[in-house]
Amino acid sequence: MTDGSDAQIVDIDVSAEMEASFLEYAYSVIYSRALPDARDGLKPVQRRIVYMMQDMGLRPERSYVKSARVVGEVMGKLHPHGDSAIYDALVRMAQSFSLRLPLVDGHGNFGSLDDGPAAARYTEARLASAAMALTADLGEDVVDFVPNYDNKLQQPSVLPAAIPNLLVNGAAGIAVGMATNMAPHNLIEVIAAARHLLANPKADLDELMRFVPGPDLPSGGKIVGLEGVREAYETGRGKFTTRATTRVEKVTARREGIIVTELPYLIGPEKVIDKIKDGVSSKKLDGISAVTDLTDRHNGLRLVIEIKNGFNPEAVLQKLYRYTPLEESFSINNVALVDGQPRTMGLKEMLAVWVGHRINVVTRRSQFRLTARLDRLHLVEGLLIAILDIDEVIQIIRSSEDVSQARTRLMVAFDLSEIQAEYILELRLRRLTKFSRVELEEEKAKLLAEIADLEEILSSEATLRAVVGQEMDAAAALYGTPRRTILLANAAASATTGAVSAAAGSRAAAIPMQIEDTACFALLSVTGLVARTADDSPVPTDGRRSAHDVIRASIPASARADVGVVTTLGRIVRLSLLDVPALAPSSEPPSLGGGVPLAELVTLERGEEALTIVPLTSSEPLSLGTAQGVVKRVAPGDTPNKESWEAISLKDGDTVVGAALAADDDSVVFVTDDAQLLHFSASLVRPQGRAGGGVAGIKLTPGAKVTYFGVIAPVDAEASDTAAPLVVTISGPSSALPGTTPGVAKVTPFSEYPSKGRATGGVRAHRFLRGEDALLAAWVGAGPARASSGAGQAVDLPEEFGRRDGSGTPISTPVHGIG
């Protein structure tokens, strides 16, 4: 160099330098930005936001603070990147339409599916309650801490994560050479699967999918076709189709419309409206006269698509599925960091990583607490020794020249350790005199008990797993919500009315004219799907199992007839079978995967549930039973020309639990939650008008209620094809979260239960074992009995008959319904 310095020019191969720099950049993006950790399901920026907000004390019960302050704290202490990246991550964690279980409680404009959020200086935030489960026990050495970017502060390498955040909230990110896209799931279902895997580490995918049948998207909607979901659960990659929730309604006196109440995941109404306008302009969509967005914060999404007169709404809807975002595909790519390495995982692998993480967290927490309690016990034992002669302790301290001499003299005089002596010296005199021997003895006994419990956890694998399982149950009970997304086996299952015209834009006759009034059977499943058969063939009862769901009610009808939907509030709601899809003819048992949710076809009040379907024209009275033991038979022919009406006058707090037609020679059956069964002749109940309140059916013990009511027809002993009625009871703890406890099942012939008089207590139908105090479910009807999970999958019941008052056999899966 001309200036005489020691600097020199170094020749570097450009290609080698580019390779090294690109690899370093790719490593940084993969591990520090784009991919979540499989244990807590968080990317580094998300983890730092949650940790810093917890460190700032922004708990759910505290007041909000400006989002800009949170962004500044995170950027200055932990995440030295742009503030926009941090704020974008915080906003997404606060959006209920992005995450199934939001982690941030936002106050202000945090955006919508069509609009972005306000600036950070205008919005406020604090942690949501679910985030507290991610950071629980963080101060008890449950995870490793690592230095921040300038080695001045410490931050957790992963959060304890008491909830399976990776599966519940999903993730999306693009790294270098790889990407991740995970679908959200239902917390209760995922924890139920994790509990099963915790108890059965060798469980296969089919067992786990009984608990997690598919994703549960924040926006609801429908998932059509489950083959791609299973493929993703098996290999980590798959694709499924999501559809909007729609129904056809009268929007004016003379015009029908398609009402959209739920959209596919991350699709906003403005995007749908724009696509519809483009389709109408390009002549791809016909028959649409107007599109109106009536969405508001009180009633939720409501998109009204008006149909021109003369067009088939179902044909238009199929075109909308094809040309607009009312139907979208979702590609699953389950890539996350496991032991610091990106890995593509199936359902079992993701659950196993989280379960292993929770076992490690509970182990480290137990060890930390054990050490803390042993240290405190050591100090308490020292105080107990010194307090016996507190005057001598004070005299030794006063007569010592310095602290070291006082410590040594206390150790010699009372045989104390150096730690015990130092603790006594550090105590203020007024605190030392306040100590009571009784209080110290009580504290010592409490510490010894806690130490024994912690040592049991650390020494016993079974106890450790039991603690982990109990904490999983607690998280499900605290943060779990019902499923929002409906799973349908095939595309035909999402149709809301009859057959769809091949040419959607062609003029068609009214739907009632397209469907012949042929004989059929109306079917209702235990998961709430309704359908009708294509002909008058009844549901097979020869033991063949349905491919999906279990039949709750099957009644003869015709394609253009109306049936009644009996609800828990004692109402009957009229349902036209023209609005119910017909199942394809098949020699196999009908699959109600081709049905539609009943809730989409009838309007129910808040808290009201549909129980069964019944004919509206019958010569036999309709019998109803209530939770408080009331029975009523409604006189036949008392059917008003209304959309809905009351069938019984209920007392305050009472609800209907079952309904069916009952002739005089039939028997009505009550089963209570304390396992009492009563049946008597229906002729003992005089038919009443709709305004009647019924009569006493069964005498209940204090605190008991009826869990099942039904009707049994007399058995013709000479008829070989007549199935004998059975009694199915499933027992368990009454405190269990619904849908989480499989219980103990028993199947018994109905003939073993003697008939008793009306308003009596009946006979015992099930003997409870230890830990059981209630019937979780009961059913009485013609065999064979079939049980179904909440996802519509078959649940095996005991094949052998049990004794009338005996206990049952444990089953592997929680039962949602029996039919």
VEXROFI-144073 format. One record per residue (C-alpha): residue number from 1; residue in one letter; x, y, z. Coordinates in steps of 0.2 Angstrom, whole numbers. Layout:
<recs>
NUM,A,X,Y,Z
...
</recs>
This chain:
<recs>
1,M,0,0,0
2,T,6,18,-4
3,D,2,24,14
4,G,14,12,22
5,S,1,3,33
6,D,0,-16,35
7,A,-17,-17,26
8,Q,-17,-29,11
9,I,-28,-35,-2
10,V,-34,-53,-1
11,D,-40,-63,-16
12,I,-56,-72,-13
13,D,-65,-84,-24
14,V,-82,-76,-27
15,S,-91,-92,-30
16,A,-85,-99,-13
17,E,-89,-83,-4
18,M,-107,-83,-11
19,E,-110,-101,-6
20,A,-104,-98,11
21,S,-114,-82,13
22,F,-130,-90,6
23,L,-128,-105,17
24,E,-127,-93,32
25,Y,-142,-83,27
26,A,-152,-99,23
27,Y,-147,-106,41
28,S,-153,-90,49
29,V,-170,-89,40
30,I,-173,-108,43
31,Y,-169,-108,62
32,S,-172,-90,67
33,R,-186,-84,57
34,A,-198,-95,47
35,L,-200,-111,55
36,P,-209,-115,72
37,D,-202,-126,85
38,A,-212,-142,86
39,R,-212,-141,105
40,D,-221,-124,108
41,G,-227,-121,90
42,L,-219,-104,90
43,K,-207,-95,79
44,P,-193,-85,87
45,V,-202,-68,85
46,Q,-218,-75,92
47,R,-209,-83,107
48,R,-200,-67,111
49,I,-216,-57,110
50,V,-225,-69,122
51,Y,-210,-69,134
52,M,-207,-51,134
53,M,-226,-47,137
54,Q,-225,-59,151
55,D,-210,-51,158
56,M,-218,-34,157
57,G,-233,-40,167
58,L,-246,-39,153
59,R,-257,-53,161
60,P,-275,-55,155
61,E,-281,-47,171
62,R,-270,-32,169
63,S,-274,-16,159
64,Y,-269,-14,140
65,V,-253,-5,135
66,K,-249,2,118
67,S,-243,-10,105
68,A,-229,1,101
69,R,-222,-1,118
70,V,-222,-20,117
71,V,-214,-19,99
72,G,-200,-7,106
73,E,-197,-19,121
74,V,-195,-34,110
75,M,-185,-25,97
76,G,-173,-17,109
77,K,-170,-32,121
78,L,-173,-48,111
79,H,-177,-46,92
80,P,-165,-34,83
81,H,-175,-33,67
82,G,-188,-21,60
83,D,-202,-15,70
84,S,-215,-20,56
85,A,-210,-38,57
86,I,-213,-38,76
87,Y,-229,-29,75
88,D,-236,-40,61
89,A,-232,-56,71
90,L,-241,-48,86
91,V,-256,-43,76
92,R,-258,-61,69
93,M,-257,-68,87
94,A,-272,-57,91
95,Q,-283,-61,76
96,S,-297,-74,80
97,F,-299,-77,62
98,S,-280,-82,60
99,L,-277,-92,76
100,R,-289,-105,83
101,L,-284,-100,100
102,P,-277,-82,100
103,L,-262,-78,111
104,V,-264,-59,112
105,D,-279,-50,118
106,G,-280,-35,106
107,H,-289,-18,109
108,G,-292,-8,94
109,N,-292,-11,76
110,F,-281,-26,73
111,G,-288,-28,55
112,S,-299,-40,46
113,L,-298,-53,32
114,D,-300,-38,20
115,D,-291,-24,28
116,G,-275,-22,38
117,P,-273,-16,56
118,A,-270,1,63
119,A,-253,7,67
120,A,-245,1,83
121,R,-247,18,91
122,Y,-266,17,90
123,T,-268,-1,96
124,E,-266,-9,113
125,A,-262,-27,118
126,R,-260,-38,133
127,L,-258,-57,134
128,A,-273,-68,131
129,S,-277,-82,144
130,A,-271,-96,132
131,A,-254,-88,132
132,M,-252,-90,151
133,A,-253,-109,147
134,L,-238,-107,136
135,T,-227,-98,149
136,A,-233,-107,165
137,D,-219,-112,177
138,L,-206,-103,167
139,G,-197,-97,182
140,E,-195,-115,189
141,D,-180,-121,177
142,V,-192,-130,166
143,V,-183,-125,150
144,D,-166,-119,145
145,F,-162,-100,143
146,V,-150,-93,130
147,P,-142,-76,128
148,N,-150,-63,118
149,Y,-141,-55,103
150,D,-129,-45,113
151,N,-126,-57,127
152,K,-133,-45,140
153,L,-150,-54,144
154,Q,-157,-71,144
155,Q,-172,-78,134
156,P,-180,-95,134
157,S,-175,-107,120
158,V,-193,-114,120
159,L,-208,-111,131
160,P,-216,-124,143
161,A,-231,-125,132
162,A,-245,-133,142
163,I,-256,-133,126
164,P,-251,-141,110
165,N,-249,-124,101
166,L,-242,-131,85
167,L,-257,-142,81
168,V,-270,-130,88
169,N,-265,-114,80
170,G,-255,-121,65
171,A,-241,-111,56
172,A,-236,-104,40
173,G,-219,-98,34
174,I,-207,-98,19
175,A,-189,-102,23
176,V,-175,-105,10
177,G,-178,-121,1
178,M,-192,-126,12
179,A,-209,-120,18
180,T,-222,-124,31
181,N,-241,-123,31
182,M,-250,-131,45
183,A,-269,-131,48
184,P,-277,-127,65
185,H,-285,-140,75
186,N,-297,-141,90
187,L,-289,-141,107
188,I,-300,-153,115
189,E,-298,-166,101
190,V,-279,-164,101
191,I,-277,-166,119
192,A,-288,-181,119
193,A,-276,-189,106
194,A,-261,-184,116
195,R,-269,-192,132
196,H,-271,-208,122
197,L,-253,-207,115
198,L,-247,-204,132
199,A,-256,-220,139
200,N,-252,-230,123
201,P,-236,-225,115
202,K,-238,-238,101
203,A,-255,-231,96
204,D,-257,-231,77
205,L,-264,-217,66
206,D,-281,-224,65
207,E,-283,-224,84
208,L,-277,-206,85
209,M,-289,-200,71
210,R,-303,-206,82
211,F,-299,-191,92
212,V,-293,-179,79
213,P,-303,-183,63
214,G,-298,-167,54
215,P,-293,-149,56
216,D,-304,-136,65
217,L,-303,-120,56
218,P,-306,-103,65
219,S,-318,-97,52
220,G,-328,-113,53
221,G,-335,-119,36
222,K,-334,-136,29
223,I,-320,-148,24
224,V,-325,-159,9
225,G,-316,-175,7
226,L,-305,-182,20
227,E,-293,-192,10
228,G,-280,-178,9
229,V,-282,-175,28
230,R,-277,-193,32
231,E,-263,-192,19
232,A,-256,-177,28
233,Y,-258,-185,45
234,E,-248,-200,39
235,T,-234,-192,28
236,G,-234,-174,34
237,R,-240,-168,17
238,G,-258,-167,10
239,K,-272,-157,2
240,F,-290,-154,7
241,T,-304,-143,0
242,T,-314,-131,11
243,R,-331,-124,7
244,A,-341,-110,14
245,T,-357,-114,24
246,T,-372,-109,14
247,R,-390,-111,14
248,V,-405,-106,2
249,E,-417,-94,9
250,K,-431,-83,3
251,V,-423,-66,3
252,T,-439,-57,-3
253,A,-457,-63,-5
254,R,-453,-69,-23
255,R,-435,-72,-24
256,E,-423,-84,-17
257,G,-405,-81,-12
258,I,-389,-90,-6
259,I,-385,-85,12
260,V,-366,-87,16
261,T,-363,-88,35
262,E,-345,-95,35
263,L,-331,-93,23
264,P,-316,-104,20
265,Y,-300,-101,30
266,L,-292,-83,28
267,I,-305,-78,14
268,G,-314,-62,17
269,P,-331,-57,10
270,E,-324,-43,-1
271,K,-313,-55,-10
272,V,-328,-66,-13
273,I,-339,-51,-19
274,D,-325,-45,-31
275,K,-324,-63,-39
276,I,-343,-64,-41
277,K,-343,-47,-50
278,D,-329,-53,-61
279,G,-338,-69,-65
280,V,-354,-60,-69
281,S,-345,-48,-80
282,S,-336,-62,-90
283,K,-352,-72,-91
284,K,-345,-86,-81
285,L,-358,-84,-68
286,D,-377,-83,-73
287,G,-393,-81,-63
288,I,-386,-69,-50
289,S,-395,-52,-48
290,A,-386,-44,-33
291,V,-373,-47,-19
292,T,-375,-39,-2
293,D,-364,-40,13
294,L,-374,-39,29
295,T,-360,-43,40
296,D,-360,-35,57
297,R,-351,-38,74
298,H,-367,-43,82
299,N,-373,-56,70
300,G,-357,-61,62
301,L,-354,-65,43
302,R,-370,-64,32
303,L,-367,-63,13
304,V,-383,-63,3
305,I,-382,-68,-15
306,E,-399,-65,-24
307,I,-404,-77,-37
308,K,-414,-72,-53
309,N,-431,-80,-54
310,G,-431,-96,-65
311,F,-413,-101,-60
312,N,-409,-116,-49
313,P,-400,-110,-33
314,E,-391,-126,-32
315,A,-384,-125,-49
316,V,-378,-107,-46
317,L,-370,-112,-30
318,Q,-360,-126,-39
319,K,-354,-112,-51
320,L,-349,-101,-37
321,Y,-339,-115,-29
322,R,-330,-117,-46
323,Y,-326,-99,-50
324,T,-325,-90,-33
325,P,-316,-92,-16
326,L,-332,-100,-9
327,E,-322,-116,-12
328,E,-303,-116,-8
329,S,-290,-129,-6
330,F,-278,-130,8
331,S,-261,-138,6
332,I,-254,-146,22
333,N,-235,-146,24
334,N,-230,-150,42
335,V,-212,-144,43
336,A,-206,-139,60
337,L,-190,-139,70
338,V,-186,-155,80
339,D,-170,-155,90
340,G,-164,-140,80
341,Q,-167,-149,63
342,P,-182,-146,51
343,R,-192,-161,49
344,T,-208,-166,40
345,M,-220,-174,52
346,G,-237,-183,53
347,L,-250,-182,66
348,K,-242,-195,78
349,E,-224,-187,77
350,M,-231,-170,81
351,L,-241,-176,96
352,A,-226,-187,102
353,V,-214,-172,101
354,W,-226,-161,112
355,V,-230,-176,124
356,G,-211,-178,126
357,H,-208,-160,129
358,R,-222,-160,143
359,I,-214,-175,151
360,N,-197,-166,151
361,V,-205,-150,158
362,V,-214,-158,172
363,T,-198,-168,177
364,R,-188,-152,178
365,R,-201,-143,187
366,S,-203,-157,200
367,Q,-184,-157,202
368,F,-183,-139,205
369,R,-198,-139,217
370,L,-190,-154,226
371,T,-173,-145,228
372,A,-182,-129,234
373,R,-192,-138,247
374,L,-177,-148,253
375,D,-167,-132,256
376,R,-182,-124,265
377,L,-184,-140,276
378,H,-166,-138,280
379,L,-168,-120,286
380,V,-184,-124,296
381,E,-176,-138,305
382,G,-162,-126,310
383,L,-175,-114,317
384,L,-184,-128,326
385,I,-167,-131,335
386,A,-163,-113,339
387,I,-180,-108,344
388,L,-179,-120,359
389,D,-167,-108,367
390,I,-170,-92,359
391,D,-162,-83,374
392,E,-146,-92,372
393,V,-146,-88,353
394,I,-148,-70,357
395,Q,-134,-70,370
396,I,-122,-79,358
397,I,-125,-66,345
398,R,-123,-51,357
399,S,-107,-58,365
400,S,-99,-62,348
401,E,-86,-49,341
402,D,-91,-52,323
403,V,-103,-61,311
404,S,-90,-75,308
405,Q,-88,-78,327
406,A,-107,-78,330
407,R,-109,-90,315
408,T,-96,-102,322
409,R,-103,-102,340
410,L,-121,-105,334
411,M,-115,-120,324
412,V,-105,-127,339
413,A,-119,-123,352
414,F,-134,-130,342
415,D,-125,-142,330
416,L,-131,-132,315
417,S,-124,-131,297
418,E,-116,-115,290
419,I,-132,-112,280
420,Q,-144,-114,295
421,A,-133,-103,306
422,E,-131,-89,292
423,Y,-150,-89,290
424,I,-153,-86,308
425,L,-140,-72,308
426,E,-148,-64,294
427,L,-166,-64,302
428,R,-171,-48,311
429,L,-174,-50,329
430,R,-192,-46,328
431,R,-195,-60,315
432,L,-185,-72,326
433,T,-196,-69,341
434,K,-212,-71,331
435,F,-208,-89,326
436,S,-219,-101,334
437,R,-214,-119,336
438,V,-232,-125,331
439,E,-231,-115,315
440,L,-214,-122,311
441,E,-219,-140,315
442,E,-234,-138,303
443,E,-223,-131,290
444,K,-211,-145,292
445,A,-225,-158,290
446,K,-231,-149,275
447,L,-214,-149,267
448,L,-211,-167,271
449,A,-228,-172,262
450,E,-223,-161,247
451,I,-206,-169,246
452,A,-213,-186,246
453,D,-225,-182,232
454,L,-211,-174,222
455,E,-200,-189,225
456,E,-214,-201,219
457,I,-216,-191,203
458,L,-197,-192,199
459,S,-195,-210,204
460,S,-211,-217,195
461,E,-214,-216,177
462,A,-232,-220,179
463,T,-235,-206,192
464,L,-225,-194,181
465,R,-236,-198,166
466,A,-252,-197,177
467,V,-247,-179,182
468,V,-244,-174,164
469,G,-261,-181,159
470,Q,-270,-172,173
471,E,-262,-156,167
472,M,-268,-159,149
473,D,-286,-162,155
474,A,-285,-146,165
475,A,-279,-136,149
476,A,-293,-144,139
477,A,-306,-139,152
478,L,-300,-122,153
479,Y,-296,-117,136
480,G,-306,-129,125
481,T,-320,-124,114
482,P,-333,-134,103
483,R,-328,-139,85
484,R,-332,-126,72
485,T,-328,-134,56
486,I,-339,-148,49
487,L,-330,-163,41
488,L,-339,-171,26
489,A,-334,-187,18
490,N,-337,-181,0
491,A,-343,-166,-11
492,A,-361,-172,-12
493,A,-362,-170,7
494,S,-362,-151,6
495,A,-377,-150,-5
496,T,-392,-142,3
497,T,-406,-147,-8
498,G,-410,-159,-22
499,A,-400,-164,-38
500,V,-390,-150,-47
501,S,-393,-146,-65
502,A,-379,-151,-77
503,A,-379,-133,-84
504,A,-379,-121,-70
505,G,-384,-106,-81
506,S,-399,-114,-89
507,R,-417,-110,-84
508,A,-424,-124,-73
509,A,-441,-128,-65
510,A,-444,-125,-47
511,I,-435,-137,-36
512,P,-451,-145,-29
513,M,-456,-150,-48
514,Q,-439,-158,-50
515,I,-441,-170,-37
516,E,-454,-184,-38
517,D,-464,-188,-23
518,T,-457,-205,-20
519,A,-457,-215,-4
520,C,-442,-214,6
521,F,-435,-215,24
522,A,-429,-199,33
523,L,-413,-202,43
524,L,-405,-192,57
525,S,-387,-197,63
526,V,-381,-195,81
527,T,-369,-181,75
528,G,-383,-171,68
529,L,-383,-175,49
530,V,-399,-177,41
531,A,-403,-186,24
532,R,-416,-196,15
533,T,-415,-213,6
534,A,-417,-213,-13
535,D,-431,-226,-12
536,D,-441,-235,2
537,S,-428,-247,8
538,P,-426,-245,26
539,V,-409,-244,35
540,P,-401,-262,36
541,T,-402,-270,53
542,D,-392,-286,49
543,G,-377,-280,58
544,R,-368,-271,43
545,R,-359,-256,49
546,S,-362,-239,41
547,A,-346,-231,33
548,H,-349,-215,43
549,D,-360,-210,58
550,V,-374,-220,67
551,I,-392,-218,64
552,R,-402,-210,78
553,A,-419,-209,69
554,S,-426,-217,54
555,I,-444,-214,49
556,P,-455,-218,33
557,A,-459,-202,23
558,S,-460,-196,5
559,A,-448,-185,-5
560,R,-460,-170,-4
561,A,-466,-173,14
562,D,-463,-163,29
563,V,-456,-170,45
564,G,-455,-163,63
565,V,-439,-160,72
566,V,-441,-161,91
567,T,-430,-150,101
568,T,-424,-150,119
569,L,-436,-135,123
570,G,-451,-145,118
571,R,-454,-137,101
572,I,-457,-146,85
573,V,-450,-137,70
574,R,-456,-141,52
575,L,-443,-148,40
576,S,-446,-151,22
577,L,-438,-166,15
578,L,-436,-156,-2
579,D,-421,-147,7
580,V,-413,-164,12
581,P,-401,-172,1
582,A,-405,-190,-6
583,L,-392,-203,-3
584,A,-386,-212,-18
585,P,-394,-230,-20
586,S,-382,-243,-14
587,S,-382,-261,-8
588,E,-371,-256,7
589,P,-378,-247,22
590,P,-381,-229,19
591,S,-367,-217,24
592,L,-373,-201,31
593,G,-357,-193,26
594,G,-368,-188,11
595,G,-380,-179,23
596,V,-380,-161,29
597,P,-380,-154,46
598,L,-398,-152,53
599,A,-393,-135,60
600,E,-392,-128,43
601,L,-410,-132,38
602,V,-419,-127,54
603,T,-418,-112,65
604,L,-415,-116,83
605,E,-415,-104,98
606,R,-399,-101,109
607,G,-396,-116,119
608,E,-409,-127,110
609,E,-403,-143,102
610,A,-412,-155,90
611,L,-416,-172,98
612,T,-425,-182,84
613,I,-436,-182,69
614,V,-454,-188,69
615,P,-469,-189,56
616,L,-481,-175,56
617,T,-496,-186,50
618,S,-498,-201,61
619,S,-513,-210,70
620,E,-501,-213,85
621,P,-498,-201,99
622,L,-481,-193,100
623,S,-473,-197,117
624,L,-460,-185,125
625,G,-450,-187,141
626,T,-441,-173,151
627,A,-425,-172,162
628,Q,-436,-170,177
629,G,-446,-186,174
630,V,-461,-180,166
631,V,-470,-190,152
632,K,-483,-183,139
633,R,-492,-191,124
634,V,-498,-178,112
635,A,-515,-182,104
636,P,-513,-186,86
637,G,-520,-174,73
638,D,-515,-158,84
639,T,-503,-152,71
640,P,-504,-133,67
641,N,-500,-126,50
642,K,-484,-117,57
643,E,-466,-117,55
644,S,-464,-122,73
645,W,-475,-125,88
646,E,-474,-131,106
647,A,-478,-149,110
648,I,-477,-148,129
649,S,-477,-135,142
650,L,-461,-137,152
651,K,-457,-132,170
652,D,-443,-119,173
653,G,-427,-128,171
654,D,-434,-143,163
655,T,-429,-150,145
656,V,-435,-163,134
657,V,-423,-178,133
658,G,-432,-189,120
659,A,-447,-191,109
660,A,-455,-205,98
661,L,-472,-211,92
662,A,-480,-223,105
663,A,-496,-233,103
664,D,-506,-240,118
665,D,-497,-257,117
666,D,-480,-249,117
667,S,-469,-246,132
668,V,-461,-230,137
669,V,-443,-231,145
670,F,-434,-219,156
671,V,-416,-221,161
672,T,-409,-209,174
673,D,-391,-203,177
674,D,-390,-213,193
675,A,-393,-229,183
676,Q,-412,-232,187
677,L,-422,-239,172
678,L,-441,-238,172
679,H,-453,-244,158
680,F,-472,-246,158
681,S,-486,-247,146
682,A,-489,-231,136
683,S,-508,-234,139
684,L,-505,-227,156
685,V,-502,-210,149
686,R,-518,-201,143
687,P,-515,-191,127
688,Q,-516,-172,129
689,G,-517,-157,119
690,R,-502,-146,114
691,A,-504,-135,129
692,G,-503,-149,142
693,G,-488,-151,153
694,G,-489,-170,155
695,V,-489,-181,170
696,A,-476,-189,182
697,G,-466,-203,173
698,I,-453,-208,184
699,K,-449,-204,203
700,L,-432,-197,204
701,T,-420,-197,218
702,P,-413,-180,224
703,G,-401,-173,212
704,A,-404,-186,198
705,K,-411,-182,181
706,V,-417,-192,166
707,T,-403,-195,153
708,Y,-413,-205,141
709,F,-431,-207,136
710,G,-438,-219,122
711,V,-452,-230,116
712,I,-451,-249,114
713,A,-463,-258,103
714,P,-469,-276,109
715,V,-458,-290,102
716,D,-467,-303,91
717,A,-459,-319,96
718,E,-465,-328,80
719,A,-457,-316,68
720,S,-439,-321,65
721,D,-434,-304,58
722,T,-439,-295,73
723,A,-424,-288,83
724,A,-425,-290,102
725,P,-423,-273,111
726,L,-407,-270,120
727,V,-401,-258,134
728,V,-384,-249,132
729,T,-377,-240,147
730,I,-360,-231,149
731,S,-354,-226,166
732,G,-340,-214,171
733,P,-336,-199,183
734,S,-349,-185,182
735,S,-335,-172,183
736,A,-327,-178,167
737,L,-326,-166,153
738,P,-339,-171,139
739,G,-331,-181,125
740,T,-315,-184,135
741,T,-319,-200,145
742,P,-322,-216,136
743,G,-331,-224,151
744,V,-337,-241,155
745,A,-351,-249,143
746,K,-363,-263,146
747,V,-376,-271,134
748,T,-391,-280,142
749,P,-407,-288,135
750,F,-422,-277,138
751,S,-432,-292,143
752,E,-422,-293,160
753,Y,-429,-277,166
754,P,-447,-280,174
755,S,-461,-267,170
756,K,-466,-256,185
757,G,-479,-244,188
758,R,-479,-226,182
759,A,-471,-213,193
760,T,-461,-226,202
761,G,-442,-227,204
762,G,-438,-242,192
763,V,-424,-254,194
764,R,-405,-253,194
765,A,-398,-254,177
766,H,-379,-252,180
767,R,-367,-254,195
768,F,-354,-241,197
769,L,-336,-245,200
770,R,-324,-235,209
771,G,-322,-217,202
772,E,-339,-219,193
773,D,-355,-210,199
774,A,-366,-207,184
775,L,-371,-213,167
776,L,-363,-204,153
777,A,-375,-211,140
778,A,-389,-223,139
779,W,-400,-230,125
780,V,-414,-243,123
781,G,-419,-249,106
782,A,-420,-264,94
783,G,-403,-271,91
784,P,-389,-272,85
785,A,-384,-256,95
786,R,-371,-245,87
787,A,-360,-231,95
788,S,-352,-217,87
789,S,-338,-204,92
790,G,-340,-185,90
791,A,-332,-187,73
792,G,-344,-200,67
793,Q,-332,-215,68
794,A,-339,-231,75
795,V,-335,-236,93
796,D,-335,-254,98
797,L,-347,-259,111
798,P,-346,-275,121
799,E,-352,-291,112
800,E,-356,-301,127
801,F,-372,-297,137
802,G,-369,-290,155
803,R,-380,-293,170
804,R,-394,-281,173
805,D,-387,-274,188
806,G,-369,-277,184
807,S,-354,-266,179
808,G,-348,-264,161
809,T,-332,-266,151
810,P,-320,-252,147
811,I,-321,-245,130
812,S,-307,-236,121
813,T,-316,-220,113
814,P,-328,-208,121
815,V,-346,-211,114
816,H,-355,-196,107
817,G,-371,-205,103
818,I,-379,-222,101
819,G,-392,-229,88
</recs>
